[in-house]
Amino acid sequence: MTDTSQDGLYHGMNDGTNDGMNDGMNDGMNVHIESLGSALHALVSGLHLHVPPGEILTLMGPSGCGKSSVLAAIAGTLASVSEGLHPLQMQGSVQLNGRELSHLPTHLRGVGLVFQDALLFPHMTVAENLLFAVPANDVRGNKGSTAQRQARVQQALQEAELTGMGDRDPSTLSGGQRARVALMRALLAEPQALLLDEPFSKLDAALRAQLRPWVFAHVRERRIPVVLVTHDEQDVADPQRVLHLRAAEESPTHV
């Protein structure tokens, strides 16, 4: 695997990002973090990522090194993350297919998120959870019919190997089944990029081994850039697309 970590604050790019703004750099996700941290200390400094469409970049490193904070910066949820009473802030840019996202709220970024907990709505059935994510309008802005949206839900259930389970309560599903529903719900929202924050960590080893290839195949099929955070090297989708992050020194740094 490619280890791009350095001493102290981590700096660096994953393989393939050191060539500058070469051809195709406007496609996919480009993240440039000059600094990310709190008034107490910086977590991230000089981080540059380029994730082309259909590729999965894995972020690894010890707890507290900033992996999930990088995802929050990409998703636009950094304002909800703090270090004690000190909120995290980022200096830099996040671009998706050439569009700057840094100034946009989360719901306008076109970035999907899947967490280690499935976070399905308990008051909805499995099918209702999926339907919630289906856009009301198609790509041309035309309002989709109820039948069309329901058909997409049934297709998602089939892809998730959950045909006939749409009326089930999410709490009656196994951990692997809930994880598949969470992924399909994220993909039904038609994101332009996907962030996976330790999505397999709550599953046992056998289930993780079964679910990983299923998840990777589905996101690659959509041809969207994906960033995966994990502690487990078995979760890595592509050994050539791994960035190891190291914990920053806790010296006072203003960002």
Rosetta silent file (secondary structure, phi, psi, omega in degrees, C-alpha in Angstrom):
SEQUENCE: MTDTSQDGLYHGMNDGTNDGMNDGMNDGMNVHIESLGSALHALVSGLHLHVPPGEILTLMGPSGCGKSSVLAAIAGTLASVSEGLHPLQMQGSVQLNGRELSHLPTHLRGVGLVFQDALLFPHMTVAENLLFAVPANDVRGNKGSTAQRQARVQQALQEAELTGMGDRDPSTLSGGQRARVALMRALLAEPQALLLDEPFSKLDAALRAQLRPWVFAHVRERRIPVVLVTHDEQDVADPQRVLHLRAAEESPTHV
SCORE:     score description
SCORE:     0.000 S_00000001
   1 L     0.000  155.142 -179.639    0.000    0.000    0.000 S_00000001
   2 L   -86.083  118.286  178.180    1.057    3.580   -0.555 S_00000001
   3 L  -104.378  111.486 -177.861    1.987    5.329    2.695 S_00000001
   4 L  -107.437   14.281 -179.104    2.053    9.096    2.188 S_00000001
   5 L   -76.077  155.618  178.582    2.210   10.088    5.843 S_00000001
   6 L  -133.265  176.326 -179.230    5.017   12.249    7.164 S_00000001
   7 L   -67.027  151.457  176.871    6.298   13.297   10.567 S_00000001
   8 L    66.382 -135.427  175.443    4.164   15.598   12.682 S_00000001
   9 L   -60.810  144.258  179.409    1.203   16.999   10.808 S_00000001
  10 E   -88.395  141.443  179.732    0.427   14.847    7.836 S_00000001
  11 E  -132.863  150.899  170.281    0.935   16.279    4.404 S_00000001
  12 E   139.188  176.375 -179.723    0.643   14.661    1.036 S_00000001
  13 E  -126.272  155.781  170.991   -1.336   13.222   -1.814 S_00000001
  14 L   -75.261  167.758 -179.476   -2.450    9.756   -2.723 S_00000001
  15 L   -52.289  135.173  174.539   -0.837    8.112   -5.761 S_00000001
  16 L    94.644   -2.106 -177.269   -1.532    9.986   -8.963 S_00000001
  17 L  -105.484    0.600 -177.485   -2.135   13.428   -7.465 S_00000001
  18 L   -87.264    2.341 -176.861    1.352   14.841   -7.642 S_00000001
  19 L   -88.014    7.004  179.366    1.126   15.670  -11.333 S_00000001
  20 L    77.695 -161.498 -177.676   -0.636   18.963  -10.758 S_00000001
  21 L   -82.233   72.170 -178.689   -3.713   20.005  -12.623 S_00000001
  22 L   -84.523 -179.148 -177.377   -3.325   17.542  -15.454 S_00000001
  23 L   -58.954  138.047  177.842   -5.951   16.421  -17.934 S_00000001
  24 L    86.897   -2.626 -178.091   -9.106   15.062  -16.328 S_00000001
  25 L   -67.711  -20.057  176.785   -8.546   16.752  -12.966 S_00000001
  26 L   -76.720  -14.876  177.834  -11.898   18.527  -13.321 S_00000001
  27 L   -88.648  140.513  179.139  -13.588   15.133  -13.344 S_00000001
  28 L    85.409 -154.739 -174.732  -14.269   13.519   -9.996 S_00000001
  29 E  -109.972  132.159  174.882  -13.408   14.972   -6.609 S_00000001
  30 E  -123.968  121.002 -179.103  -10.557   17.365   -5.826 S_00000001
  31 E  -121.645  125.142  178.296   -9.902   18.275   -2.197 S_00000001
  32 E  -125.426  107.399 -179.182   -7.234   20.793   -1.185 S_00000001
  33 E  -109.254  107.549  175.525   -6.943   21.327    2.566 S_00000001
  34 E   -71.231  -43.690  174.971   -4.429   23.982    3.549 S_00000001
  35 E  -157.846  145.247  177.494   -5.359   23.518    7.203 S_00000001
  36 E  -144.436  123.188 -179.623   -8.101   21.827    9.175 S_00000001
  37 E   171.256 -164.589  179.841   -8.346   21.971   12.934 S_00000001
  38 L  -115.867 -175.958  176.440   -9.361   23.976   15.960 S_00000001
  39 L   -67.941  -16.009  179.512   -7.834   26.820   17.931 S_00000001
  40 L   -79.498  -47.325  178.567   -6.050   24.154   19.988 S_00000001
  41 L  -167.063  162.005  178.898   -4.142   22.467   17.179 S_00000001
  42 E   -86.990  137.359  174.097   -4.238   21.561   13.517 S_00000001
  43 E   -90.804  -41.131 -172.579   -5.367   18.099   12.475 S_00000001
  44 E  -131.852  137.525  177.202   -4.602   18.347    8.771 S_00000001
  45 E  -144.075  129.419  175.043   -2.138   20.439    6.817 S_00000001
  46 E    64.889   41.831 -179.578   -1.322   20.428    3.105 S_00000001
  47 E   -98.181  127.884 -179.544   -3.626   17.572    2.104 S_00000001
  48 E  -130.469  122.612 -179.253   -4.458   17.223   -1.606 S_00000001
  49 E  -124.969  138.419  169.071   -6.724   14.486   -2.943 S_00000001
  50 E  -128.729  118.993  179.974   -7.919   13.660   -6.441 S_00000001
  51 E  -118.967  105.553  179.962  -10.473   10.863   -6.729 S_00000001
  52 L   -67.084  161.832  176.942  -11.525   10.127  -10.337 S_00000001
  53 L   -58.283  135.966  177.332  -15.039    8.865  -11.158 S_00000001
  54 L    83.952   -0.658 -179.942  -15.487    5.200  -10.314 S_00000001
  55 L  -106.870  153.044 -178.612  -12.469    5.020   -7.995 S_00000001
  56 E  -119.122  114.075  176.126  -12.412    4.411   -4.239 S_00000001
  57 E   -96.598  130.204 -179.825   -9.784    6.188   -2.148 S_00000001
  58 E  -103.830  129.249  173.264   -9.238    4.769    1.339 S_00000001
  59 E  -103.061  126.751  179.386   -8.187    6.979    4.261 S_00000001
  60 E  -128.831  161.285  178.052   -6.534    5.121    7.140 S_00000001
  61 L   154.154  169.838 -177.951   -4.854    6.149   10.351 S_00000001
  62 L   -68.856  161.650  176.394   -5.133    6.143   14.153 S_00000001
  63 L   -58.447  137.787  178.119   -8.125    7.554   15.995 S_00000001
  64 L    88.301    2.722 -178.142   -7.987   11.328   16.240 S_00000001
  65 L   -86.276   -7.178  174.697   -5.845   11.879   13.137 S_00000001
  66 L   108.147    9.888 -177.323   -8.638   13.640   11.261 S_00000001
  67 H   -59.321  -54.514 -178.637  -10.076   10.987    8.941 S_00000001
  68 H   -68.877  -27.553  177.116  -13.726   11.655    9.737 S_00000001
  69 H   -67.898  -34.405  175.014  -13.048   15.394    9.909 S_00000001
  70 H   -62.955  -43.658  176.990  -11.849   15.279    6.303 S_00000001
  71 H   -61.336  -41.229  179.388  -15.143   13.620    5.356 S_00000001
  72 H   -63.196  -37.039  177.818  -17.044   16.296    7.277 S_00000001
  73 H   -65.431  -38.361  178.908  -15.151   19.004    5.382 S_00000001
  74 H   -68.975  -42.072 -175.493  -16.103   17.375    2.081 S_00000001
  75 H   -77.786  -19.142 -177.699  -19.743   16.891    3.084 S_00000001
  76 L    88.624   21.064 -179.517  -20.153   20.379    4.532 S_00000001
  77 L  -109.012   15.194 -174.898  -20.880   19.207    8.080 S_00000001
  78 H   -63.482  -28.834 -178.581  -17.680   20.503    9.685 S_00000001
  79 H   -62.648  -22.049 -179.849  -19.593   23.206   11.594 S_00000001
  80 H   -90.071   -0.979 -178.411  -21.173   20.442   13.699 S_00000001
  81 L  -105.596  135.945 -179.478  -17.775   18.991   14.671 S_00000001
  82 E  -142.044  164.087  174.424  -15.796   20.422   17.560 S_00000001
  83 E  -115.594   93.600 -169.852  -12.813   19.727   19.778 S_00000001
  84 L    68.226 -122.060  177.937  -14.261   20.364   23.196 S_00000001
  85 L   -94.049    4.318 -174.755  -15.658   23.904   22.964 S_00000001
  86 E  -104.579  113.631  179.774  -13.554   24.700   19.924 S_00000001
  87 E   -69.275  151.478  175.557  -15.239   24.214   16.519 S_00000001
  88 L   -83.945  145.435  178.163  -13.233   22.811   13.637 S_00000001
  89 E  -135.287  154.352  178.741  -12.535   25.013   10.645 S_00000001
  90 E  -127.500  138.500  168.916  -11.002   24.390    7.240 S_00000001
  91 E  -111.317  120.838 -178.257   -8.973   26.551    4.930 S_00000001
  92 E   153.849 -156.824 -177.657   -8.981   25.158    1.402 S_00000001
  93 E  -144.636  152.980  174.552  -11.352   24.016   -1.311 S_00000001
  94 E  -130.148  119.204 -179.426  -13.566   21.074   -2.221 S_00000001
  95 E  -122.127  141.407  178.820  -14.437   20.611   -5.886 S_00000001
  96 E  -131.272  114.127 -176.434  -16.679   18.022   -7.498 S_00000001
  97 L    53.411   41.344  176.564  -16.618   17.708  -11.291 S_00000001
  98 L    83.341   -0.949 -177.913  -15.151   21.204  -11.502 S_00000001
  99 E  -102.435  127.910  179.532  -17.777   22.780   -9.213 S_00000001
 100 E   -75.268  128.165 -176.677  -16.638   24.483   -6.009 S_00000001
 101 L  -105.944  -13.298 -167.933  -18.562   23.154   -3.003 S_00000001
 102 L   -55.719  -32.169 -176.526  -16.936   24.954   -0.083 S_00000001
 103 L   -92.115   -0.746 -174.481  -19.566   27.685    0.103 S_00000001
 104 L   -96.208  145.923  172.823  -22.544   25.347   -0.341 S_00000001
 105 L   -69.475  164.155 -174.868  -24.667   23.759    2.412 S_00000001
 106 H   -53.921  -44.946 -172.225  -24.646   19.990    2.709 S_00000001
 107 H   -71.155  -10.661  178.536  -27.933   19.378    0.892 S_00000001
 108 H  -105.287    2.754 -175.487  -26.721   21.223   -2.224 S_00000001
 109 L   -84.793  -21.519 -177.970  -23.334   19.506   -2.551 S_00000001
 110 L    72.923   29.688 -178.338  -24.517   16.288   -4.185 S_00000001
 111 E  -115.219  124.126  178.274  -22.441   14.197   -1.787 S_00000001
 112 E   -91.798  153.302  179.802  -23.883   11.055   -0.206 S_00000001
 113 E  -131.562  137.222  172.678  -22.852    9.700    3.183 S_00000001
 114 E  -129.539  126.282 -175.572  -22.974    6.214    4.674 S_00000001
 115 L  -105.048  177.196  179.658  -21.941    5.768    8.306 S_00000001
 116 L   -67.612  -29.340  171.555  -21.024    2.780   10.464 S_00000001
 117 L   -95.587  137.070 -175.215  -24.595    2.842   11.829 S_00000001
 118 L   -62.729  -31.288  177.426  -27.244    2.356    9.147 S_00000001
 119 L    54.463   43.652  175.103  -29.339    5.249   10.569 S_00000001
 120 L   -79.623  149.367 -179.826  -32.569    4.049    8.981 S_00000001
 121 L   -71.682  117.774 -174.574  -35.752    5.856    9.975 S_00000001
 122 L   -70.320  -22.134 -177.965  -37.400    3.599   12.599 S_00000001
 123 L   -87.870    2.446  179.364  -40.913    4.955   11.949 S_00000001
 124 L  -115.963  153.118  171.913  -40.730    3.975    8.251 S_00000001
 125 L   -72.426  172.638  177.041  -40.770    0.613    6.536 S_00000001
 126 H   -58.518  -46.509 -179.556  -37.749   -0.519    4.536 S_00000001
 127 H   -64.349  -38.879  179.215  -39.435    0.590    1.298 S_00000001
 128 H   -66.445  -35.523  174.946  -40.407    3.952    2.780 S_00000001
 129 H   -60.012  -42.946 -179.674  -36.798    4.505    3.848 S_00000001
 130 H   -70.324  -42.650 -178.773  -35.710    3.952    0.255 S_00000001
 131 H   -62.055  -32.115  179.797  -38.528    6.026   -1.240 S_00000001
 132 H   -57.068  -31.387 -175.654  -37.536    8.948    0.982 S_00000001
 133 H   -87.686  -18.092 -175.396  -34.266    9.220   -0.970 S_00000001
 134 L   -69.817  122.936  179.926  -35.707    9.014   -4.495 S_00000001
 135 L   -57.772  141.979  179.243  -35.668   12.498   -6.066 S_00000001
 136 L   -69.665  -28.138 -179.202  -39.115   13.893   -6.795 S_00000001
 137 E  -114.105  151.791  176.525  -37.895   15.158  -10.193 S_00000001
 138 L   -82.229 -176.893 -175.202  -35.915   13.391  -12.893 S_00000001
 139 L   -62.410  -21.695  178.962  -32.640   14.700  -14.362 S_00000001
 140 L   -90.693    0.994  179.812  -34.605   16.980  -16.711 S_00000001
 141 L    88.225    3.132  178.996  -36.501   18.547  -13.838 S_00000001
 142 L   -82.994  138.963 -179.352  -39.751   16.771  -14.644 S_00000001
 143 E   -67.371  126.475  179.192  -41.754   15.509  -11.698 S_00000001
 144 L   -78.260  144.479  179.457  -41.570   11.742  -11.478 S_00000001
 145 L   -74.025  160.464  177.362  -44.775    9.790  -11.090 S_00000001
 146 H   -59.572  -39.475 -179.536  -45.499    7.771   -7.956 S_00000001
 147 H   -64.331  -40.299  179.498  -45.304    4.593  -10.021 S_00000001
 148 H   -64.577  -42.909 -179.379  -41.872    5.527  -11.398 S_00000001
 149 H   -67.883  -38.758  177.680  -40.511    6.280   -7.930 S_00000001
 150 H   -66.291  -34.884  178.803  -41.968    3.080   -6.528 S_00000001
 151 H   -64.734  -36.640  178.188  -40.393    1.135   -9.378 S_00000001
 152 H   -66.363  -36.739  177.406  -36.982    2.502   -8.433 S_00000001
 153 H   -63.893  -45.434 -179.586  -37.540    1.341   -4.853 S_00000001
 154 H   -63.977  -36.936  176.694  -38.431   -2.171   -6.018 S_00000001
 155 H   -64.578  -41.259  179.277  -35.332   -2.240   -8.230 S_00000001
 156 H   -64.359  -40.368  177.415  -33.195   -1.161   -5.266 S_00000001
 157 H   -61.685  -39.352  178.892  -34.693   -3.899   -3.094 S_00000001
 158 H   -66.108  -43.857  179.421  -33.847   -6.421   -5.786 S_00000001
 159 H   -63.561  -32.617 -179.158  -30.269   -5.147   -6.089 S_00000001
 160 L   -85.214    5.278 -179.354  -29.943   -5.323   -2.303 S_00000001
 161 L    58.920   39.829 -178.775  -31.194   -8.927   -2.371 S_00000001
 162 L  -126.383   28.401  179.412  -34.177   -7.866   -0.246 S_00000001
 163 L   -56.080  131.173  179.917  -37.034   -8.576   -2.654 S_00000001
 164 L    87.192   -1.062 -177.882  -40.296   -8.916   -0.735 S_00000001
 165 L  -104.997    9.999 -175.867  -38.952   -7.189    2.380 S_00000001
 166 L   -61.145  -30.121 -177.986  -40.151   -3.665    1.591 S_00000001
 167 L   -87.946    0.608 -178.037  -42.920   -3.765    4.186 S_00000001
 168 L   -73.537  152.463  170.206  -40.600   -4.930    6.962 S_00000001
 169 L   -76.168  134.512 -178.695  -39.679   -2.800    9.949 S_00000001
 170 H   -55.419  -29.682 -178.017  -35.944   -1.930    9.692 S_00000001
 171 H   -68.312  -16.185  179.769  -35.394   -3.277   13.212 S_00000001
 172 H   -87.485   -5.451 -179.368  -36.301   -6.778   12.004 S_00000001
 173 L   -84.827  156.569  173.693  -33.442   -6.845    9.482 S_00000001
 174 L   -74.628  169.159  179.483  -30.002   -8.302   10.121 S_00000001
 175 H   -59.869  -41.887  179.151  -26.976   -6.030   10.354 S_00000001
 176 H   -66.215  -38.915  178.238  -25.928   -6.854    6.810 S_00000001
 177 H   -65.160  -42.529  177.800  -29.422   -6.238    5.468 S_00000001
 178 H   -62.988  -39.225  178.896  -29.613   -2.848    7.183 S_00000001
 179 H   -63.113  -39.038  178.626  -26.201   -1.938    5.764 S_00000001
 180 H   -67.663  -38.514  177.062  -27.387   -2.784    2.244 S_00000001
 181 H   -63.732  -41.934 -179.536  -30.517   -0.679    2.690 S_00000001
 182 H   -62.105  -41.274  179.097  -28.412    2.249    3.917 S_00000001
 183 H   -67.282  -45.555 -179.124  -26.162    2.051    0.862 S_00000001
 184 H   -63.491  -36.158  177.313  -29.053    1.738   -1.587 S_00000001
 185 H   -63.312  -41.946  178.496  -30.804    4.690    0.063 S_00000001
 186 H   -63.932  -40.301 -178.143  -27.667    6.788   -0.397 S_00000001
 187 H   -74.022  -30.816  178.076  -27.362    5.754   -4.050 S_00000001
 188 H   -63.797  -24.519  177.608  -31.057    6.351   -4.789 S_00000001
 189 L   -74.521   -2.655  177.155  -30.470   10.023   -3.978 S_00000001
 190 L    57.929   53.832  179.186  -28.217   10.094   -7.074 S_00000001
 191 L   -70.887  154.598  174.788  -25.119   11.601   -5.427 S_00000001
 192 L   -89.192  -11.314  175.545  -22.211   12.791   -7.537 S_00000001
 193 E  -155.093  159.407 -177.158  -19.791   11.463   -4.902 S_00000001
 194 E  -135.359  137.169  177.185  -20.044    9.124   -1.921 S_00000001
 195 E  -115.292  128.453 -178.777  -18.371    9.132    1.493 S_00000001
 196 E  -117.122  108.875 -176.595  -18.189    5.894    3.492 S_00000001
 197 E  -100.915   93.518 -179.007  -17.298    6.394    7.172 S_00000001
 198 L    48.247   54.502 -173.629  -16.320    2.965    8.539 S_00000001
 199 L   -69.539  -14.485 -177.043  -19.437    1.354    7.006 S_00000001
 200 L  -106.738   -0.770 -167.565  -18.356   -2.204    7.905 S_00000001
 201 L   -68.244  -22.910 -178.473  -17.095   -1.671   11.452 S_00000001
 202 L   -90.889    1.525 -176.527  -20.261   -2.880   13.230 S_00000001
 203 L  -101.585  152.674  176.769  -20.371   -6.166   11.272 S_00000001
 204 L   -73.887  167.627 -171.443  -18.682   -9.459   12.128 S_00000001
 205 H   -58.974  -42.761 -178.324  -15.742  -10.647   10.038 S_00000001
 206 H   -65.151  -41.376 -179.333  -17.730  -13.068    7.888 S_00000001
 207 H   -69.950  -36.485  177.077  -20.401  -10.506    7.085 S_00000001
 208 H   -60.818  -44.737 -178.987  -17.798   -7.844    6.317 S_00000001
 209 H   -62.892  -32.184  179.378  -16.121  -10.166    3.825 S_00000001
 210 H   -77.534  -37.514 -172.653  -19.481  -10.770    2.153 S_00000001
 211 H   -81.904  -33.468 -176.192  -20.601   -7.128    2.107 S_00000001
 212 H   -52.480  -58.048 -176.835  -17.378   -5.407    0.955 S_00000001
 213 H   -61.283  -31.599  177.806  -17.380   -6.636   -2.672 S_00000001
 214 H   -64.291  -46.941  179.322  -21.121   -5.954   -2.916 S_00000001
 215 H   -63.526  -48.516 -176.663  -20.667   -2.342   -1.801 S_00000001
 216 H   -62.874  -39.382  179.470  -17.613   -1.718   -3.987 S_00000001
 217 H   -63.801  -40.933 -177.566  -19.279   -3.184   -7.063 S_00000001
 218 H   -69.886  -39.388 -179.006  -22.356   -1.002   -6.668 S_00000001
 219 H   -74.432  -34.273  177.571  -20.490    2.267   -6.186 S_00000001
 220 H   -67.452  -34.460  179.078  -18.094    1.545   -9.062 S_00000001
 221 H   -61.719  -31.573 -179.738  -21.039    0.787  -11.316 S_00000001
 222 L   -79.447   -9.779  178.799  -22.319    4.321  -10.674 S_00000001
 223 L    56.931   47.001  175.665  -18.987    5.820  -11.802 S_00000001
 224 L  -119.366  150.478  176.759  -18.808    8.250   -8.892 S_00000001
 225 L   -71.620  141.898 -176.863  -15.758    9.114   -6.772 S_00000001
 226 E  -131.645  136.704  171.485  -15.769    7.478   -3.335 S_00000001
 227 E  -117.798  124.561 -177.606  -13.763    8.173   -0.173 S_00000001
 228 E  -113.910  129.828  173.912  -13.734    5.371    2.402 S_00000001
 229 E  -105.818  132.258  179.320  -12.544    5.749    5.997 S_00000001
 230 L  -158.035  159.564  170.976  -11.518    2.603    7.865 S_00000001
 231 L  -100.905  -10.812 -170.551   -9.136    1.166   10.469 S_00000001
 232 L  -105.823  119.295 -179.839   -9.123   -2.261    8.849 S_00000001
 233 H   -63.239  -21.227  177.133   -6.793   -2.991    5.930 S_00000001
 234 H   -68.075  -18.856 -179.409   -9.195   -5.727    4.832 S_00000001
 235 H   -82.097   -9.910 -175.089  -11.684   -2.965    3.945 S_00000001
 236 L   -64.128  128.558 -179.083   -9.360   -1.412    1.354 S_00000001
 237 L   -82.308  -35.756 -177.429  -10.943   -1.443   -2.106 S_00000001
 238 L  -142.412  111.339 -178.281   -7.770   -0.679   -4.079 S_00000001
 239 L   -59.101  -20.323  178.862   -4.286   -1.082   -2.533 S_00000001
 240 L   -86.867   -3.221 -178.099   -2.965    1.568   -4.935 S_00000001
 241 L  -125.231   62.313 -179.136   -5.474    4.147   -3.678 S_00000001
 242 E  -128.271  134.162  175.785   -4.692    4.330    0.044 S_00000001
 243 E  -121.827  118.026  178.725   -3.673    7.346    2.087 S_00000001
 244 E   -91.761  123.804 -179.412   -2.296    6.741    5.583 S_00000001
 245 L  -103.977  143.014 -179.264   -2.849    9.683    7.923 S_00000001
 246 L  -115.421  150.480 -179.165   -0.800   10.312   11.021 S_00000001
 247 L   -64.562  139.641  178.143   -1.818   12.075   14.222 S_00000001
 248 L   -80.141  154.793  173.204   -0.778   15.707   14.426 S_00000001
 249 L   -67.877  137.752 -176.735    1.370   17.112   17.190 S_00000001
 250 L   -88.096   55.880  173.990   -0.837   18.818   19.779 S_00000001
 251 L   -95.797  148.924 -177.041    1.003   22.125   19.661 S_00000001
 252 L   -59.211  126.573  178.906   -1.070   25.342   19.673 S_00000001
 253 L  -141.864  129.363  177.386   -2.035   26.242   16.118 S_00000001
 254 L   -96.158  134.236 -179.670   -4.556   28.840   14.982 S_00000001
 255 L  -125.743    0.000    0.000   -6.560   28.027   11.858 S_00000001
